[in-house]
Each structure stands twice: as C-alpha cells, then as structure tokens.
Amino acid sequence: MYVIVVDTICDGWQALEKDEHGNLILYATEEEANKEIMDNNKSREEPDEEPEEFVVPYRDYIEGRKTIYIGEQND
C-alpha cells in the first residue's frame, strides 16, 4: 500500500488525498500512485513543472515527518 504526500516546510509530510472521513486514500502499487500524480499534473496550469507530490509506502508514512539536512558528516 502506498500514499501520496507533499513535504511542507512548516508541517512536514502531509497526505494530499483523504476521504470524507479523513482517512488516507491508499494505492495498491507504487505505479498506480505515480500515475495518479502524473494525471493530476497534466491538469495543472504549468504541467511541465516537476510535481511536488511523491509516493511513500504506507508503513513509512508519518504525518508531520520532517527531514532536516545538516550537511555532510565527516567521520
């Protein structure tokens, strides 16, 4: 199972698609989720831009997850 997310500066990972009850919309395969992103991208005003959305496995999805880049580590 996969979920489509966007990474925001303030709120971290946020699922873009939820049903009317607030439940995540899940996709059976990564290919299916990526196809949904590409289909949605075609309907935008500037479809040539790289989509901000990306696909993660449901088991790895943590709402609000943030990644902080601290530069290269030299050991």
N, C-alpha and C positions, 0 to 999 in steps of 0.2 A: 504494500500500500504506500502511496506517495501523496504529498501535499504540495501545493503551490504557495510559495511565500515571497515576501519582499522584505529586505533588510532596511530598517529605518534607523537614522542616527539616534533619535531620542528613545524609541520604544523597542529596538531590536527586531527580531524576526516577527512578522505578523502574517498570518494566513489571510490570503485575499478572498477566498471563497468559503462562505459559510451558508448553511441553510437557514430557514426562517426561525429555527430554534437555537441558532448559534453554534450548531455542530459543524465541524470541519467537513468539507467536501473532499473525499479521498478518491484517488485514481488507482486502478488495479496495477498499471505498469508505468514506468518512468516515461516510456514513449508516448503513452496516452496523455500524460500531464504536459509533456513538452509540446505535443500537438495542440493542446488547448491554449498554451501560451502563444504559440505561433499564430493560431487562428485569431486570438484576441489582438495580437499585434497588427495583423492585417487591417483591422477595422479602425486603427488609430489615425490621427491626422498625419503623423510622420512615421509610417511603418518601417522605414529604413533604419530607425534608431534601434539600438540593442535593447531588448526588453529588460526591465528592472527585476522582473519576477524570475524565480528559479525554483527548481524542484528538489525536495529533500525527502528521504524516506520518512515515513510517519514515525518510526521508532526513534529517529534523531531529532524530530521537531520539538522544540521547546519554545513556547510563546515568550517573546521578550529576550531571547538569547542574543547576546551581543558578543562580537569578536573585536578585541582591541589589539591593534597592531603596535608592537613596541619596538620594532626594528629587528635587525638581525642580531642573533646572540652569538657571541664569540666565546667558545669554551677554551 
